[in-house]
Amino acid sequence: MTTRDDDSPLSCTNPIDAAVLADYWLAALPESEEESVEEHLLACDACGGRLREVIALAGGVRKLAREGSLRMIVSDAFLKRAAEEGLRVREYAPPAGGNVQCTVTAEDDLLIGRLAADLSGAKRVDLSICDERGAEQLRLRDIPVKSAAGRVIYQESITFAKAAPTMTMIVRLFGQDESGAERLLGEYTFNHTRSMPGPGAR
């Protein structure tokens, strides 16, 4: 293993996944897993350095999230922290195959869709954003999910939502099994009504 002049390692034979480091920083890990990560970090300068990178990245992501600029998958821990920081979270939870009437106001900071789905058996999950005709406009590939959770928590860009006209958006979840075969896990229709004045209002 290569070392620095002070004999500290430059690499790790069993590096901690970046997503686990992020959950560790957000205090979102189970206690037993958190203790294991802490023990590793105390002995591993390489992963400690990666944690510092994750913290810096998390700071940038948090800033963008506070500005409502990101379309991303979030966790309950993320939403709890956002609420504790005083952010106003607007949530919608359409059933799989169903639709929901939705809007957003100037006072809202985050816009969340809770998408219920059976994620068991899916080795990979993609989130597809489609227009009202069902034509795909954007796909978030290999999103982070926990099969047992039975849902995906999607953050829509509130910057986009505040500027959007009255419109319909369809969100689909696709799962892939070990063979790579894709199947539809759920389709959710968001009927957005613009409630804010300005360009795009109708």
C-alpha positions in Angstrom: 0.0 0.0 0.0 1.3 3.5 -0.9 1.9 5.8 2.0 2.6 9.5 2.6 5.8 10.7 4.2 4.1 10.5 7.6 3.3 6.8 6.8 -0.5 7.4 6.7 -2.2 5.3 4.0 -3.3 7.0 0.7 -5.9 4.3 0.0 -8.2 1.8 1.9 -8.7 -1.9 1.1 -12.3 -1.7 2.3 -13.5 1.8 1.6 -16.8 3.0 3.0 -19.4 3.8 0.3 -20.0 7.5 -0.2 -23.8 7.0 0.4 -23.0 5.5 3.8 -20.6 8.3 4.6 -23.4 10.8 3.7 -25.9 9.0 5.9 -23.3 8.9 8.7 -22.9 12.7 8.4 -26.7 13.1 8.4 -27.0 10.8 11.5 -29.3 8.6 9.4 -27.6 5.3 10.1 -28.8 2.6 12.6 -26.8 2.8 15.8 -24.9 -0.4 15.2 -23.8 0.6 11.7 -22.9 4.1 12.9 -20.6 2.6 15.5 -18.9 0.4 12.9 -18.4 3.4 10.6 -16.9 5.5 13.5 -14.4 2.7 14.4 -13.3 2.5 10.7 -12.9 6.3 10.4 -10.8 6.4 13.6 -8.3 4.0 12.0 -8.5 5.1 8.4 -7.1 8.4 7.1 -8.2 7.7 3.6 -11.9 7.3 4.5 -11.6 10.3 6.8 -10.5 12.3 3.9 -13.4 11.0 1.8 -15.8 11.9 4.7 -14.5 15.5 4.6 -15.1 15.6 0.8 -18.7 14.3 1.4 -19.2 17.0 4.1 -18.1 19.7 1.7 -20.3 18.2 -1.0 -23.2 17.9 1.4 -22.8 21.6 2.2 -23.1 22.5 -1.4 -26.1 20.1 -2.0 -27.8 21.5 1.1 -27.4 25.0 -0.3 -29.0 24.0 -3.6 -31.7 22.1 -1.8 -32.5 25.1 0.3 -32.8 27.1 -2.9 -35.1 24.4 -4.2 -33.1 23.8 -7.4 -32.6 20.0 -7.3 -34.6 17.1 -8.6 -33.4 14.3 -6.4 -34.3 11.3 -4.1 -34.3 12.2 -0.4 -34.9 10.5 2.9 -37.1 11.0 5.9 -34.0 12.0 7.8 -33.3 14.7 5.2 -36.9 16.0 5.5 -36.8 15.9 9.3 -33.6 18.0 9.3 -35.1 20.4 6.7 -38.2 20.9 9.0 -35.9 21.5 12.0 -34.1 24.1 10.0 -37.4 25.9 9.5 -38.0 25.0 5.9 -41.6 24.6 4.8 -42.1 21.3 3.1 -45.1 20.7 0.8 -45.9 17.0 0.3 -48.2 14.9 -2.0 -48.7 11.2 -1.9 -50.6 9.8 -4.9 -51.3 6.1 -4.9 -49.6 3.9 -7.5 -51.7 4.3 -10.7 -53.5 7.3 -9.2 -53.4 11.1 -9.5 -53.3 14.0 -7.2 -54.2 17.7 -7.5 -51.2 19.8 -6.5 -49.8 23.3 -6.3 -47.1 25.3 -4.7 -47.0 28.7 -3.0 -44.3 31.4 -2.5 -43.9 30.3 1.1 -43.0 26.7 0.2 -39.3 25.7 0.3 -39.4 22.0 -0.7 -41.8 20.1 -2.9 -42.0 16.3 -2.2 -43.8 13.4 -3.8 -44.1 10.2 -1.8 -44.4 7.4 -4.3 -45.6 4.1 -2.8 -44.3 1.0 -4.6 -43.4 -2.6 -4.1 -39.6 -2.4 -4.5 -38.9 -6.0 -3.6 -37.0 -7.9 -6.3 -35.7 -4.8 -8.0 -31.9 -4.7 -8.2 -32.1 -1.2 -9.8 -34.8 1.5 -9.8 -35.1 4.3 -12.2 -37.4 7.3 -11.9 -38.9 8.7 -15.2 -40.4 12.1 -15.5 -42.9 12.4 -18.4 -45.2 15.0 -19.9 -49.0 14.8 -19.9 -48.8 12.5 -23.0 -46.5 10.1 -21.2 -43.4 11.0 -23.3 -40.3 10.7 -21.1 -38.5 14.1 -20.5 -35.9 13.0 -17.9 -34.8 9.8 -16.2 -33.0 9.6 -12.9 -31.2 6.3 -13.2 -30.3 3.8 -10.4 -31.8 5.9 -7.7 -31.0 5.1 -4.0 -33.9 3.0 -2.5 -34.5 0.7 0.4 -36.6 -2.3 -0.7 -38.3 -2.6 2.7 -39.4 1.0 2.7 -42.1 0.5 0.1 -41.8 4.0 -1.2 -39.6 6.5 -3.0 -39.4 10.1 -1.7 -38.9 12.4 -4.7 -38.0 16.0 -4.4 -39.2 18.1 -7.3 -37.4 21.4 -8.1 -39.5 24.0 -6.4 -37.8 26.6 -8.5 -39.3 24.8 -11.6 -42.7 24.3 -9.9 -43.1 27.9 -8.9 -42.4 29.0 -12.5 -44.4 26.2 -14.2 -47.8 26.9 -15.8 -50.9 24.8 -15.0 -49.8 21.4 -16.3 -49.8 17.6 -15.8 -46.6 15.6 -15.0 -46.4 11.9 -15.0 -43.8 10.1 -12.8 -43.0 6.5 -13.4 -40.9 4.1 -11.3 -39.2 1.3 -13.2 -37.4 -1.7 -11.6 -34.8 -4.0 -13.2 -34.2 -7.5 -12.0 -30.9 -9.5 -12.1 -31.4 -10.3 -15.8 -31.8 -6.6 -16.6 -35.5 -7.0 -17.5 -37.4 -3.8 -16.8 -40.9 -3.6 -15.3 -43.2 -0.8 -14.3 -43.4 -0.4 -10.5 -45.8 2.5 -10.4 -47.2 5.5 -12.3 -48.2 8.7 -10.6 -50.0 11.7 -12.1 -49.5 15.1 -10.7 -52.0 17.7 -11.9 -50.3 21.0 -11.1 -52.3 24.2 -10.8 -50.3 27.4 -10.9 -51.3 29.6 -7.9 -48.6 32.2 -8.3 -48.8 35.4 -10.4 -46.2 36.2 -13.0 -45.0 34.8 -16.4 -46.6 31.4 -17.1 -49.7 32.0 -15.1 -53.0 31.2 -16.7 
